[in-house]
Amino acid sequence: MILIGCVIGAFYFSGFFDNISNPLNPNSGTLTPTRNIIGTWKTTFPTEFTIATDYEDFVTLKDVGTENRTMTWTITATDDENVVYVNVEFAVTSRELPTGSGYISDISPMMLTGIVNGTQLTLTKDDQGPIDQIGSVGVFTFTSTQMQGTWHDHWEGVWSQNVYTATNGLKLMKQ
């Protein structure tokens, strides 16, 4: 019994068992997508986005207004089953924003990269020139026909800006 324990211990510490949990991609830690999300997704009603800037003091982000958006996402596959491209188009249906807020309107369309892990989609955006993206743009969970999550587009340039929804406030339906 002691000999068997020693042999198993030697295999364990040598890394022999490391590839057993996911032999196709042992270092990824990423789950295979559980549903096909390739296609077009749309909001069924306008969603409220809160706008925050640090334009007033260049230090503290402060909520300065809101806008309602309808969104259409076109999700396309890449060579990696865990990475997708997401073309985000939106229309602003209403905006409440005071003059002098420092808000620079987001651009539609915008191209994002999505990382798919099981039933979770994390959207990311690359830095754009002097604009540094802070964190992911959003994290969403999905089924075959529905997606919901929190949009959180926070960036820094001369000043900072954050456009975000309530937790799980953005809901899309597959078309």
N, C-alpha and C positions, 0 to 999 in steps of 0.2 A: 504494500500500500504506500509506503514511504517512497519507494522507487517511482511509482506512477505519479505521485504528487510532485516529485522532483523533475520528472520529464515534462509534465504539463507546465510547471513553473518556468522551466528553461524555454519551452516554446513560447510562452506568454511574453516573457521579458525579451526574447529575441525579435518580437514583432510578428511572429508567425500568424497570429490570429487577427492582425490588423485589417487584412483584406477580406475577411469573411463577411462582415456586415454589409458591404456594398462592393462586390468584386469588380463591377463595371466602372466604378468611379469612386475609389476608396477615400479620396481626400476632399471630395466636394462638400459633404455635409448637406447637400441639397437633395430634396425629394423630387422624384419624377412628377411632372404635372399630372394631376388626377382627372382633369377635364380639358377638353380642347377649347381654348379661348380665342383661337384665330377667328377673325371676322369683325363685324361692325357692332359696336355697342353704343347705345344712346340713353340719355336721361329722358325720363318720361314727363318731367316737369322741371321748371327752373329751380336751381339750387342756390342757396345763399352762400356767398363767399365773403368773409371778413377781410378787410384790408388794413394792414398795420405798416407804419413807416417810423423811422427815427429822424425824420426830416426836421422836426422841431428843435431837437438838441443834439442830433448826431450820435446819441448814446443809447437811449431807451426806445425800444419799439413800442408804439402806442396805436391802438385801434383808432383809425380815422374815418372809416366808412364801410359800406357794404356794396356789393353788386350781385345781381342774380344772373346766372349763366345757364344756358342749355349747352350740352356737350355731345359731341360725336367722337368716338374713338375708333380708329381702324387699326386693328392689331394684326401684324404679319409675323410669320415665322422667320427664324434664322437657322443656321446650320446646327446650333446648339438648342436642344429641346427645352432648356431652362432659361433661354434668353429670347425675348421678342422685341420687336419695334412697335411703338405705339404712337400713331399720328393723332394728336389731340386737336380738334377744331371746336371752337366755342363761339357763341354769340351772347353778348350782354343784353339782357332784356330790361334791366333797370339798374340805376346806380344812384346811391346817396353818398356824396363825397363833397366836402367843403373845398373851396378854392384855397390853394396854398398847402395842400396836404402832402405834397411831394410824391404822390403816387404816379408811377410810370406804368401805363397800361401794359398788361401782358399781350403778347403777340399770338395771334391765331392764324395759321396752325403752328403748333410746336411739336417737334419730334423728340420723343423720350425713349429710353431703353427700359424694358421691363425684365425683372428677374422673377421667374416663376419657381416657387417652392411648394409643392403639394397643391394646396388650394389658396395659396397666397401670392399676390402680385405686388412687387415693390417697384415703383417707378423712380427712375433716376434721370438727371439731366447733367450734361457736361458744363463746365465753366465756359462762359462766353466772353472772350477778351478780358476786360478788366472786371467783369462780373463773376464773383465766386459763388457757386451754389453751395448752400449749407444743408447737408443731410439729403435725405430722399425727398422726392416731390409728393409721395403718398404711398400708403400701404393699403391694399384691398384684398378682400377674400371673395371667392367666386364659386358658383355652381355652373352647370351647363348653360343656364339662361340668365342668371342674375349676378351682379357684382356690386359690392358696397365697400366703402372705406373712407379714409380721411385724407383730403388733399392738404398739403402743407408745403407750398412753394416759397422757400425762404432764401434770399440771396443778399449779398453785400457788394457794393460798388463804392461810389462816393458816400452813399448812405445805404441803410438796409431797408428791405421791404419783405413783407410776408403776406401772402394771400392764402387763406386757409378756410376749411369748412369745419363744422362741428364734427365730433367723433362719429364716424360712420354716417356722415351727413351727405355723402355723394353716392347716389344709387344709379346704376345703369342696367339696361336690359339688352340682351343679345338680339339682334335683328334677324 
